Amino acid sequence: MLHAAEEISGITDITDILHRLLVMMMSTLNCARGVVEIFDQEEHIFNPLLSIGLSDKEEEQWLEDQKRWLEPSGEHYAGFREQLVNGYTTLVSAEQCPEEADEFLNTMILAVPITHNSRLLGAMVLDRTSAPHVGGATAALLPEPTAFNVWDIAVAEGIAQFAGLALEQARWQQEAEIARNNEAIMRESNALKDEFLAITAHEFRTPLTVILAHSQMIARTLRKAAELDPGLRDKLNESSTIIGLQAHQLTNIVNTFLEVTRLNRGQISLTLEEINLVEIVKQAVAAQSTTSTQHEISYVIEPAEHPYLVYGDRARLLQIFANLLQNAIKYSPFGGPITVSLAQRPGEDGSMIIEACVTDKGIGVPPEAQEHLFERFYRASNTELSKTRGVGLGLYVVAELLRLHNGTIHVESSGLAGEGSRFVLTLPLAEGQIHH
């Protein structure tokens, strides 16, 4: 076995490794012919990888001969294959199948499974048959081939173990290479997306600024134009308002694109200060309450031994809670209560953290979507129920801003409409607070 390890040491080509191991097995066991078969896990069939001692024509005929026991079959001597597939070394000979002795006259084949962690990967097949492809009366005149003994089987199984390790290593390397390629493709794709977002956002920004400026100018002019027909003035005012609202909405999307690009490029810097998170929550709730008349937005501050102080960027923390509240409003199309709660509890390392929850009674988040909800451009499959359009970036921005604050976020939801969602975010208490 030490010789087998030395023989394949430093070799990376799987076919070369298996060829060397087969040569070693054949020379040790005094066999003139050998084949390595790879087991197809999906089709449950053996496919030849390489052979030694057989010409192309002989190999074709040899493989055809072995189909009688190596391929799935309803015939009773297919028990040879069943034994091999179950991971046991199989001896194919007339003695092993007396009921079909004529079929296997002068046949002496040893098939050793190649396995790793009890998983069948292939087989190494050695042939000591006196004269392959000869049957009938002629075969009866040939001398009986030398039988494989216990020592032969032990040596063959030992070498096959190295073959199993080699095949498994090749599979790992292949999967690692695929993963590296996919990662490189993903990085390139993300870079292209970021570049596209940045270019698109900048290109939209200038015309949007012009549209907003002109809509505001029209609104001011209409307020001063006393000679206009009141009905016409009302229609123009309504049109001007719609233009302004739509332009503001598009501006917000463009700004979000730019924000995502800066986050991905690591260009967001925080202005850190000690902040009372209760003030942030109150400001966010007050601001969003004025934009939604259908929802009852409130906050609950659980009494705590220590103030709700964090080190953070005031504007960014306000943005986090604003995004979460806007998300709750957007996906609670039929109204209902929305609550922001604050509490303190010990974290995994024992230090005290702030846990903030934004709870609604909206359409909920399906279980299969929850792990993807904070990815870029992701929208859950049930968002159509709210009839609300979006680009799937708001929660991604929240998660990234929390990460910059050493915080976390996850969602809890049954996925049933009306039962809503509970977004749970954590932030560390400011240093200097009492540790648990």
Secondary structure, DSSP 8 states (H G I E B T S, - for coil): -HHHHHHHTT---HHHHHHHHHHHHHHHHT-SEEEEEEEETTTTEEEEEEEES--HHHHHHHHHHHHHHHS--SSGGGHHHHHHHTT--EEEETTT-GGGTTTTTT-EEEEEEEEETTEEEEEEEEE--SSTT--HHHHHHS-------HHHHHHHHHHHHHHHHHHHHHHHHHHHHHHHHHHHHHHHHHHHHHHHHHHHHHHHHHHHHHHHHHHHHHHHHHHH-TTS-HHHHHHHHHHHHHHHHHHHHHHHHHHHHHHHHHHHTT------EEEEHHHHHHHHHHHHHTT-SSEEEEEEE---SS--EEEE-HHHHHHHHHHHHHHHHHT-TT-EEEEEEEEEEE-TTS-EEEEEEEE--SS---GGGGGGTTSTT---GGGGGGT----S-HHHHHHHHHHHTT-EEEEE----TTT--EEEEEEE--TTS---
